[in-house]
Amino acid sequence: MIQDSSFVLGGGIAFSEGPNSIVTFYRGYVVCVDGVCKGAFPELPDKYRFLQLYDYGERLIIPGMTDLHVHAPQYTFRGIGMDEELLEWLSTYTFPEEAKYADIEYAKKAYKYFTEDLRRCFTTRAVVFGTIHNEATLELMRQLESTGISSYVGKVNMDRNGGEHLQEESAASSLAATVDWLEQVEGKFANTKPILTPRFIPSCSDELMKGLGKLAEERGLRIQSHLSENHSEIAWVKELVPKSSCYANAYEMFDTMGTTERPTIMAHCVHSDKKEMEILKKHGAFIAHCADSNMNLTSGIAPIRKFLDAGINIGLGTDVAAGSSMNMVKTMLITLQASKMYYRLVDTDVKPLTFEEVFYLATEGGGKYFGNVGAFKDGYDFDAVVIDDSKMCSMRDMSIRERIERMCYNDADVIIKDKFVKGKRVFSNN
């Protein structure tokens, strides 16, 4: 039983050195001291031989993964209603489901399913949407805190176009409820932080957006939202904010695009052009790439290669429930497949993503949103997942690199044995 925050794990080590390179060690070692990684090594340095060694033998040890975009209240209907496109899907499935979270007993039960699944999967960091309901969002934060996973959680803001049961009375009441929520959570959680969450511009009036921009600046808070996911959505934003030069500029006009010190997460960016790319990079924003949901809702394929080449921050998101699974390894696979189809069907000048790049996006790329997270490098938080792939039988003598690629493309027989966040074991299947 691993209880101390200082120890050594032994096994098949793999982590990103950068976007284009994966470091691997067969029967290597990764060192944790007081919850902080001190590096990974092919041979254990003498200065760490006093630490307790937990030898996992042939099992794989990789950094924990970061889910930059997931909707907790949508978990209960994942995989349903995928024949609709975005706006119809929201009004038919999402908004009626989220309205149910006004009932705190419903929220408690539903969020238990979500948080238990999150605890058991590859994710060690997550950025999460709640609903407009303060009490339910507090319950979500309490349950996430109990998992040991590190997260940002947002009380959603919506003062228009939410339907009869999922719309706040006014911009003023929405902002007042947000301030009340922030005061209730201040100093309450060690691993669960608040993030301002205007659902998207069609759901938030100009007054509400301006108020959230001001609140973010006054309190040093981060923001998460959606950007350029669907053609109809983009056209709607142009009608609502006619003075904007593009969707991203509309967020700029309300001071909600963030700064490099408190970066905003923009989910999707499927149809972001060069102008939007410049805005995203200028503000140090993170793109949460959600390939699964983008295809499920017929939104399109985001040009992730272009974003990478432009130096924009990118991570991956499951986007449950438009995304069908909380499994970040499945998200990696669909990201790879989508990039290949973009190359083949959209633009043959835009080369597909490599496995190295997608592994990086799932670990360190998204992990950067939380600081030094997502790699076994000296000084990084010690987030790790131990994986048993022994049931994936093969006649080949596979390298560590081949085994993690195989895991990505076919994870049916993969078992997560242990999961660590900041050096604390938060899940065990032993």
Secondary structure, 3 states (H helix, E strand, C coil): CCCCCCEEEEEEEEEEEECCEEEEEEEEEEEEECCEEEEEECCCCHHHCCCCEEEEEEEEEEECEEEEEEEHHHHHHCCCCCCCCHHHHHHHHHHHHHHHHHCHHHHHHHHHHHHHHHHHCCEEEEEEECCCCHHHHHHHHHHHHHHCCEEEEECEECCCCCCCCCCCCCHHHHHHHHHHHHHHHCCCCCCEEECEEECCHHHCCHHHHHHHHHHHHHHCCCEEEEECCCHHHHHHHHHHCCCCCCHHHHHHHCCCCECCCCECEEEECCCCCHHHHHHHHHCCCEEEECHHHHHHCCCCCCCHHHHHHCCCEEEECCCECCECCCCHHHHHHHHHHHHHHHHHHHCCCCCCCCHHHHHHHHHHHHHHHHCCCCCCCCCCECCEEEEECCCCCCCCCCCHHHHHHHHHHCCCCCEEEEEEECCEEEEECC
